[in-house]
């Protein structure tokens, strides 16, 4: 087949992928995270679940009675169990299903929602079996940090594909103290979450931006490798700074502005690569865009991590950096390999960057409209 025909087909394929794939990831950068406390008390289990209001609204649009895309205390009071916990949270006591109470719901600071209910069982069991069917209503990338408190306390990291766990009730005692000491605060494995945020579905726009940093217009050299290193370092500095500001509550911008800006960052690097003969001083671009990307998932992380941010921030960002390296190294290796065999010349690079440009623009428009 003629090389020009192949190039045209490649460009068309890239454009179609950009137009079809990016809108589906319109909210890809937002990381879903919730916490739950499940405490066994003789023949009863008390449950308390905290999640971001945006997550609740996204999974249960019916709670937004006035259609203003926000949840008010009055709206939540009218539909406290919009998420369906009474049916979607199953508690079994030695094979017998426990009866749920009415769900008590309230809004918290930092755009959170707190849901509470109890399950009364026929008799004190040997163990409780708990299944979180309601997680199926949330995105596949959602993580639920569960503290299971009974004879022992333990922390579990669950998701829509991993929803079951067991609790042994505490030993009965006169003073009610039957639970062993906690192993620590209920926190997720933030290092793993940082990695999966970049390499999973929630990091698609982040990966697209990194790909734009790799697909520079000029052929690769030691100078371009150094430039990439400094560009990604500046990106990480910006990313970490904004995440720290948001998690500490100093500044938390509205996602309606942040998400389109993240998409624009993809379009920007694509346009710069496609229409500039050389890219210089890219750190001046990646630093502010890294600052924007950091806000993309900070609200959800802050909602469940509380006020102690130093160690969680370090741990999460360490995972992010590992994820970035794990993503960039194969991109660079593939770029060098394809260039060496003549399959990634200037025209193909330009086609790929135009695809990033178009995809970023479409994604930005989609996020503004949604």
PEBEL-V433105 format. One record per pair of residues at least 6 apart in sequence whose C-alpha atoms are under 6 Angstrom apart, sorted by the first residue. I is the first residue (numbers start at 0). J is the second residue. D is the distance in Angstrom with one decimal. If there is no record, write none. Layout:
BEGIN
I&J&D + I&J&D
END
This chain:
BEGIN
10&350&5.5 + 13&354&5.5 + 14&354&5.2 + 17&354&5.9 + 17&358&4.3 + 18&358&5.8 + 21&358&6.0 + 21&362&5.7 + 22&362&5.3 + 25&366&5.7 + 27&201&4.4 + 28&201&4.8 + 28&202&5.4 + 28&295&5.8 + 29&295&5.8 + 29&296&4.6 + 30&201&6.0 + 30&296&5.3 + 31&141&4.4 + 32&141&5.7 + 32&142&4.9 + 32&143&5.8 + 33&49&5.7 + 33&50&4.5 + 33&143&4.8 + 34&48&5.7 + 34&49&5.3 + 34&143&5.5 + 34&144&4.6 + 34&145&5.7 + 35&47&5.5 + 35&48&4.2 + 35&145&4.6 + 36&46&5.6 + 36&47&5.1 + 36&145&5.8 + 36&146&4.8 + 37&45&5.8 + 37&46&4.7 + 37&147&5.0 + 38&44&5.4 + 38&45&5.2 + 38&148&4.6 + 39&149&5.0 + 39&168&5.4 + 41&123&5.5 + 41&168&6.0 + 42&120&5.3 + 42&122&5.4 + 42&123&4.2 + 43&118&5.5 + 43&119&4.7 + 43&120&5.9 + 44&117&5.7 + 44&118&5.1 + 45&117&4.4 + 46&115&5.7 + 46&116&5.4 + 46&117&5.9 + 47&114&5.7 + 47&115&4.5 + 48&113&5.7 + 48&114&5.1 + 49&112&5.7 + 49&113&4.6 + 50&111&5.7 + 50&112&5.5 + 51&111&4.4 + 51&112&6.0 + 52&110&5.7 + 52&111&5.1 + 52&112&5.6 + 58&136&5.9 + 63&70&5.8 + 79&104&5.2 + 80&102&5.8 + 85&99&5.8 + 87&132&4.7 + 87&133&4.6 + 88&130&6.0 + 88&131&4.8 + 88&132&5.8 + 89&129&5.7 + 89&130&5.1 + 90&96&6.0 + 90&97&5.6 + 90&128&5.8 + 90&129&4.6 + 91&97&5.7 + 91&127&5.6 + 91&128&5.0 + 92&124&5.3 + 92&127&4.8 + 93&124&5.6 + 97&118&5.5 + 97&119&5.3 + 97&120&4.3 + 98&118&5.2 + 98&119&5.2 + 99&117&5.7 + 99&118&4.4 + 100&116&5.7 + 100&117&5.3 + 102&115&5.7 + 102&116&4.9 + 103&114&5.8 + 103&115&5.0 + 104&113&5.7 + 104&114&4.5 + 105&112&5.9 + 105&113&5.3 + 106&112&4.4 + 126&166&5.7 + 126&167&4.4 + 127&165&5.5 + 127&166&5.1 + 128&165&4.6 + 129&163&5.7 + 129&164&5.5 + 129&165&5.9 + 130&162&5.5 + 130&163&4.5 + 131&162&5.1 + 134&159&5.0 + 135&159&5.0 + 139&159&5.9 + 141&158&5.9 + 142&157&5.8 + 142&158&4.9 + 143&156&5.8 + 143&157&4.9 + 143&158&5.8 + 144&155&5.8 + 144&156&4.8 + 144&187&5.7 + 145&154&5.7 + 145&155&5.0 + 146&153&5.9 + 146&154&4.6 + 146&185&5.8 + 147&153&5.5 + 149&166&5.8 + 149&167&5.5 + 149&168&4.7 + 149&169&4.9 + 149&178&5.9 + 150&167&5.5 + 150&168&5.4 + 150&169&3.9 + 150&178&4.6 + 151&178&5.4 + 151&179&5.0 + 152&181&5.1 + 154&185&5.7 + 169&177&4.8 + 169&178&5.6 + 170&177&4.9 + 189&314&5.8 + 189&315&4.8 + 190&314&5.2 + 190&315&4.9 + 190&318&4.3 + 193&315&4.9 + 193&318&4.1 + 193&319&4.4 + 194&318&4.7 + 194&319&5.2 + 194&322&4.4 + 196&202&5.3 + 197&322&5.6 + 208&265&5.0 + 211&268&5.6 + 211&269&5.8 + 215&272&5.5 + 216&272&5.4 + 230&281&5.9 + 230&282&4.6 + 230&285&5.9 + 233&282&5.7 + 233&285&6.0 + 233&286&4.8 + 234&285&4.8 + 234&286&4.8 + 234&289&4.3 + 237&286&5.0 + 237&289&4.4 + 237&290&4.0 + 238&289&4.5 + 238&290&4.8 + 238&292&6.0 + 238&293&4.2 + 241&290&5.2 + 241&293&5.2 + 241&294&5.9 + 242&293&5.0 + 242&294&5.9 + 242&297&5.5 + 244&250&5.6 + 245&251&4.8 + 245&297&5.9 + 246&301&4.7 + 259&363&4.4 + 259&366&5.6 + 261&292&5.9 + 262&359&4.9 + 262&362&5.7 + 262&363&5.0 + 263&359&5.7 + 265&359&5.2 + 266&355&5.9 + 266&356&3.9 + 266&359&4.3 + 266&360&5.9 + 269&352&4.4 + 269&353&6.0 + 269&355&5.1 + 269&356&4.6 + 270&356&5.5 + 273&349&4.8 + 273&352&5.5 + 337&343&5.3
END
